[in-house]
Amino acid sequence: MYIFDKNVFLALGHYYPKRFPTIWKRVNELADSGTLRSVREVRREIETNCPFEHIAEWVSEHHDIFMIPTEAELIIIREIFQKEQYRGLVRRQNIIRGLPVADPFIVAAGKFFGACVITQESMKSGARIPHLCNEMDIRCKNLEGFLEQEELMY
């Protein structure tokens, strides 16, 4: 199973379905089979701000892949926030503005389901998702790694 971050959907925005039908066929197959999933907060982030019409439409058509957290996932999130270095996963501006925050939910879903988290954040950039996944023993790849694993590098 894969858990997609918002930035992966946005990166896929550059892969227009008519130009990259093989990629989109596989993405649809994975979504339809339940192998490609994400979290409700990612859907809310995309609905709030998405520059790609085909991505917004795809998300709307595949709303069922965006999971609501289970009680077990909420317990994982609580464990994450017990570590001071990860409290910054929720930015103060997002709280003030009532904006969605997906990062802790993505990591918790990855842990709970034993899934591979797919994010465009990198260890080099100091981004939090890859570091947290590494610390919690969760597989984590970027879009290129996902495409390679799914043998979509033609």
N, C-alpha and C positions, 0 to 999 in steps of 0.2 A: 504494500500500500504506500501511496505517496500523499503527503500533506503539502499543498502549495501555499506559498506566501503570495501576497498581493503583487509584489514586484516581479514575480514569475509570470503572472497573467499579463502584466504590463509589458514585459519583455516579449511575450508571445504576441503582443499587439503588432510587433514589427513583422511577424510571420503571417501575412495576409492569407486567408484560407484558399483563395483562388490561385495564389502563387505557390503555396506549400500544402497541397492537398494531402500528401502522405502524412505529414506531421499532424494535421488536424483530424484526419481519419483515426489515427492512433490515439490522440488525446480524447476524442469522442468515445472510442472503444473503452479506454481506461475509465472514463467518467461513467459510462453506462454500466460497466461491470462492478463499479464501486471501488476500483483500485486507485483512482485519482480522486482525492477528497480535499477539502479545505474546511475552514471554520466560518461560522456565521459572521464573525467580526471582519474577516477578509471580504466577504460579500458586501457588508455594510461600507467598508472602506472604498470598494470599487464603485458602489452605487453613489457614494459621496463625490468621487472625483475619478473619472476615467476618460482619458483623451482618445480612446479607440472605440468607435461605435461597434465594431464587430466583437470586441471583448465584452462590452456591456450587454450586447444581445446574447452572446454565448452564456454569460453568467446568469442572465434572466431565464434562459431556456434550460439551464442545468442547476437551478436553485437547490435541488435536492442533494447535491454533493457538499453543500455547506452545512456542516454539523453544528448542532447546539451542544455545548459541553455537558458531559455527564458529571455526576457527583464525584466520581473518581478523578476526573480531569480537574475539577475545582480543587480537590485536595492537593494534586500535583502543583497547581498554580499557587496555592498557599505555601507549599514548600519552597517554590521558586522565590517568592517574595520575602521569605524568612532570611534570605541572603541579601544583605544590603546592596551589593554590587548589581543586583538585578531589579531593584526597585525602580530604576530608571527606565525599565521597559514601558512603563506608563508615563508618558510625558505630561507634565502639569498643564500645558496648554490644551491637550486633548481632554483632560478632566474638566477644565474650566469651560471649554466650548462644547462639551458633550459629544466629542468625536470618538469614533470607534478605535479600539486599540487591539490589534490582533496578535502581536508577538507572543505573549504568554500562553494564549490559547493554542497557537500553532505548535509550540514546543510541548505543551501538555498533551495534545492530541498525538503528536509523534511518539511520546513516551508511552501513553496509554495503549495505543494500537500497535506499538512496535513498528511504526512506519518510518519511512525515510522522509525527512523534511527537505523540501526543495525551496531554496531561497537564493536570491541574487546577492545577498550579503556575503562578505568574505571574511575569513579569519584575518587577513592582512589589514582590512579597514578598521579592525577593532569592533566590528558590529557584534551585537549581543547574541543574536540567534545562533550563529555557528559556535561561539564560545560556550553558550549554555547547552547546546546539543552535545558538544564534545564532553562537557562536564557530566552530563546526565546519560552518557553512552547511547545517544540517539544518532543514527546515520543521518548525514546532512550533505546535500549536493546542490550545485547550481543547475541552471537550465541546461547548460552544455553537458554536464554529467548525466542529467536525466535523459537528454536526447541520445547520448552515447549508450546508456544502459538499455534504452528501448530500441537501439539500433536504427536511429533516425538521422544518422550523420551522412546522408548521401549528397 
